Amino acid sequence: MRLWHEWPRTKEAYNAIRIEGSYGVKEELLSGSYLKITPEAGELILFNPTRIHSVEKINQGSRLTWSCFIGLENQNKALQIWS
């Protein structure tokens, strides 16, 4: 998985790098600075999905992806998870 250090903070900035008709972006328009994460079996990776990210093709085995929202109303309440 690659997680870029930059991400579009406005709709206009996102549209400037977006691939028309998809949520994808044109990688050649990014700075190239990203964090590469290689999870081991059984690890859970949590990240803000509004950050530009990508995953590499799986050549063997399988990948399980689960997405949800995690919210915190205030410090006195438990985290809320929903999808």
Secondary structure, DSSP 8 states (H G I E B T S, - for coil): -EEES----SHHHHHHHB-TTSS-B-GGGS-S-EEE----TT------TTS-EE-----SS-------EEE-S-TTS--EEE-
